Amino acid sequence: MLPWKRALRPLAALLLAAAAAAVPATAAHADSTATASSSGWNDYRCKPSAAHPRPVVLVHGTFGNSVDNWLGLAPYLTVRGYCVFSVDYGQLPGVPLFNGLGPIDKSAAQLSTFVDKVLAATGAAEADLVGHSQGGMMPRYYLKFLGGAAKVNALVGIAPDNHGTTLSGLANLLPYFPGAEDLLSAATPGLADQVAGSAFLTKLNAGGDTVAGVRYTVIATKYDEVVTPWRTQYLSGSDVHNVLLQDLCPVDLSEHVAIGLLDRIAFHEVANALDPAHATSTTCASVFS
């Protein structure tokens, strides 16, 4: 075996391990789906109320799926009267449960189809999108290139990799290993698209981060070890609200996984972004609300 190929193996393993750290151990999918259904989430009979007139579509992160990524936030929103739906996207053949690995432009097309399905079922004119990690960034392609801006009122990104990630500097090593980038692109294009400086991200961010008519919120944590540097998560634009979790609660130690899966302070800020007219201050005490 060539020396560079031997060196490539640990690098590829590290890249996959760093990305996989963003997802907890997966329970049996059938049991998780039952949990989602029984809690009123993904209920296509749900009709938005006057108080919450838009359905909320949850968009999971890399290596996530439509159930496991949202066992905390989906019930949090449904109990507050929202019609909540979650999408699966970016599946690779022969890889069950762990999604978000396919080309991101194709994933955005899947999101487009799903939003149309939700709007048709609920009768709403627009939806709100809430995404974690890749799920907070990928919808921007839908908004910018696939007509999504006409169908979406707000996008809330929880630890989104809006300008890519260096995986704490690890991705910067790729050019030093001949063939590594090609291998990553071929095996897991959804990961390759998220590396800072990728062709996908260059296209996505060319000409500005946002599109007119959509409200954007970014909720970040300074302890993020997956989307690095964490400040690259922020967006620029006149209708953008960038939030650092530790500005709301200095003792919140949530990192990339926890902020999306179980952080009720982040959840409270999501609720504020979905209903800014009735927003209340998010503090450390919001964990009890």
N, C-alpha and C positions, 0 to 999 in steps of 0.2 A: 504494500500500500504506500502511495506517495506520502511524504511527510506532511504536506499541507492538508491532505485528507484526514490524517490522524489528528491534526490540530483542529480541523473543522468539527469533528465529532463533539468534543466538549463545549465548543462555542454554540453549536446548534442546541445541545442539551440545555445550556444555560439560558438561551433565548426562550426556549419552550417552557422551561421551569419558571422563568420570571413572568411569562404571560399566564401560565397556568395558576400562578399564585393569586391571580385576580378572581378565582372561582373556588368556592368551597366544595367539599366532597358532595357528590350528587346522590340524592336518594332515588329510590325506584321511581321511574317517570310516571307510571300509572298512579301511584299513590300521591305524588305531587300534583298531578292533574286533578285528581279527585279533591284534594285540598283546595285548589284554586276554584273549582266549580262550586264547592259547597260554601265558599265565602262570598259568592256573588260576583266574582271576578271572571272575565271572559263570558259573561252572560249576555248573549245577543238579543235577549228580550228587554234588556235595560234601556230605558228612555231617559235622556238627560232632563234634569229638572230646570226650572226657571233660575234657581240659585246657581246651578252648575250646568250651563247649557251646552257644553262641549264634552264629548267623550275624551278620555285620556288614553293615549297609546303608549305603552311602556316598551322600550327598545333595549334589550339586554346587551351586555358587553362581550368581548372576545372570550371564547371558551364557555360562554353562558348559554342559557336557553330561556324560553318564555315563562318558565315556572320558577326555577331555582333562584334566578336573579332577583325575583320580586316577592319572595315570601314575607318580607317585611313591609315594603312600601305599598304593594297592591292592597292588602287589607286595611292599611292606614288610610288610604284614599277612599276605598269603598265604604268604610264605616262613616266617612264624612259626606257621603251622598254622591260621589262621582261614579259614572259609568266607566269602568276600567277594563282595558283590553291589553294583551301582550302578544308580541309577534316573535316568531322564530325566523331567523335569516342566516345566510352564509353557511349553509350546511355543505359538508364535503362527503362524497360517496364513501360509504363504509365507516363513517365516524358518527356514531349515535350520541345524542345528548350535548356534545360539545360543539357549539355553533359559532358563527361569526368568523369563520376561517376562509371563506370564499372571497373572491374579488369584491371590493367594497362598492364599486359602481353597480354590480349585479345585486348586491344586498340592498342597495337603495331602491332598485326596481321592485324587489320583493316588498319593501316597506310601502312603496306607492300602491301596490295591489292591495295590501292589507288595509291601508287607510281608506281606500275606496270601499272595501268591504264593510268596515266599521261605520263609515258615514251612511252607506246605504241601509244598514241594519238599524241605526239609531235615528235616521232622518235629520241629523245635524248637518249644517253647512260647512263647519270647520271642526278640526280636532286640535287638541294640545298634545305635544309629544314630550315625553320624559325619558332620557336615556342615560345609561351608565357607561363610562369608558368609551369604547368604540361606538356604543349606542347613543352617546351624546354628540358625537362628531358625524357619524355616517348620515343622519338625517339632513345635514346641511347640503349634501350632494343632491338629495331629493328635492329640497327647497330651491336650490340654485339651478339645477339642470333638468329636472323631471316634472316641473309644474307644481311642485308641492306648496309653494308660497300661497297659491290661491285657495288651498285647502287646510292650511295650518295657521292657527292664531299665535301660538307660542311654542318655543323649544326650550326645554330646561335640560341642561347637561350637568350630570353629576360626575366629577372627575373626568371630563372628556378630553381626548387627545386631539384637540383642534388643530394643533400645529405639529403633530407627531410626537414621538418620544425617542429618547436615547437609551431607555431602559437603564437609567443610572450610569450612562456612558458605555454600556456594553455594545449597543448598536454601532457606536463609532468604530468598533474594531472590525466590522464586516469588510471594509475595503482591503484590509491586510490579509485576508484569507481568500485567495482566488477561487471563484466559483461559489462562494458562500451566499452572495446575494441572489444568484440565479437559482440555487437550491431552495432558498427560502421562498422565492417568488413562485417556484414550481410546486412546492409541497404545500405551502400555506400562504396563498396570495394575500389573504386578509391581514396577515401579520406584516408582510413586506410593505403593504400599502400604508401601514401606520408608522414606519420608520421615518424619523425626521428627514425631510429633504426628498422623499419619494416623489415619483412623477404624479401619483394620485393626489398627494397633498399640495403639490405645486399648482396643479390645475384647480383644486378646490378653493385655495386661498388667493388665487390671482384676482386682482380687481377689487378686493375687499372681502371681509369675513362674513358679511351679512347681506340679506336681501330685504327690500322694502316690504312693509306690511306684516312682518313677523317680529314678535318680541322675544328676545333672547336672555336667558339667565344661565350663568355658569357658577356652579358651587364647587369649590376646590378645597383641598386640605394640604397644608404645607408638609405633611408627613407622607405624601404620596410617593411610593417607591417604584411605581410602574410607569406612570406618565410623568416623565422628567425632562427638563426642569418643570416644576409644577406651575410656574407662572405662564408657561406656554399654553396652558389650558384656556386662558382668558381670551376673549374676543374684543375686537374694536368695532365701534359703531354707535350711532346715536340712540339706538333702541336696545342697548345691551346693559345688563346689570351683572357685574362680576362680584362674586362673594367669596371671601376666605372664611372657612368654617371657624378658624381660631379667632377671627375678629368678632364672631358672634358668641363664642364660648372658649376662652383661652385654655381651659383644661381639657378640651376635647382632643383626644389623641388618635382619632380615627385615621387610618391610612386608606389605600386605594380600595381595598375590599370592603372594609367596614362602613365607609361613607355611603356606599350604595346599598348594602345589604341590611344594615340594622341601626344606622345612626338617626335617631328620632329628631335630633337638632337639624340635621340636613333635611329630613322629611318635612319638618315644620316650614323650612324655607322653600321647599318645593310647593307646599300648599299655598304659601304667600305668593309665589310666582304664578300659580294657576288662577288665583283670585286676588289680584293686587288691590282691588277696591275694598276688601275686607281683611287686609293683611294686619297681623299683629307682630310685635317685636319678638324676634327670635333670640333667646338667651339660653344659658345652661339649664334654666328651669323648663325649657321647652321639651326636655326629655320626658317630662311627666304629663305633657298635654296630649 
